[in-house]
Amino acid sequence: MTVKHTLAGDFPGMEKKIHDLKVSDTHFRRLFEEYDAIATELHRFDEGAGGISDDHAHELKKKILKLKDEM
């Protein structure tokens, strides 16, 4: 069983800051929601329930990195 990646898990100790930004910054919230949707899709793929190719999973992982850079 794999664990779904979360932004808070990637940035330990920043949970309150992440929450505050989600509430106060619409751009951050949009990026966060996109990150979370991709993380969910990758988690399903890792669990074997995804229906995506390895290449697509790789592209999604690159997108996650880009989103984290932008946030």
C-alpha positions in Angstrom: 0.0 0.0 0.0 1.4 3.4 -0.9 0.7 6.7 0.8 -0.8 9.6 -1.1 1.6 12.5 -1.3 0.3 15.7 0.3 1.7 19.2 0.2 1.9 19.3 4.0 3.9 16.0 3.8 6.3 17.5 1.4 6.7 20.6 3.6 6.6 19.4 7.2 5.9 22.1 9.7 4.2 24.3 7.2 0.7 23.0 7.6 -0.7 26.3 9.1 1.0 28.4 6.4 -0.4 26.1 3.7 -3.9 26.4 5.3 -3.7 30.1 5.6 -2.6 30.5 2.0 -5.4 28.2 0.8 -7.9 30.5 2.6 -6.4 33.9 1.6 -4.7 33.4 -1.8 -6.9 32.3 -4.7 -3.9 31.6 -6.9 -2.3 29.4 -4.3 -5.6 27.6 -3.7 -5.9 26.8 -7.5 -2.4 25.5 -7.6 -3.0 23.5 -4.4 -6.2 22.0 -5.8 -4.4 21.0 -9.0 -1.5 19.5 -7.0 -4.0 17.5 -4.9 -5.9 16.2 -8.0 -2.6 15.1 -9.6 -1.4 13.5 -6.4 -4.7 11.6 -6.1 -4.4 10.3 -9.7 -0.8 9.2 -9.1 -1.7 7.5 -5.9 -4.4 5.5 -7.7 -1.8 4.6 -10.4 0.7 3.5 -7.7 -2.1 1.3 -6.1 -2.7 -0.3 -9.5 -6.1 1.2 -10.0 -5.1 4.0 -12.3 -5.4 3.3 -16.1 -2.6 5.5 -17.1 0.7 4.7 -18.8 4.1 5.0 -17.2 4.9 7.9 -19.5 1.7 9.7 -18.4 2.6 9.1 -14.8 6.1 10.5 -15.4 4.5 13.6 -17.0 2.2 14.0 -14.0 5.2 13.8 -11.6 6.9 16.6 -13.6 3.8 18.6 -13.3 3.8 18.1 -9.5 7.3 19.5 -9.3 6.4 22.5 -11.5 3.4 23.2 -9.2 5.5 23.0 -6.1 8.1 25.4 -7.7 5.3 27.8 -8.5 3.8 27.6 -5.0 
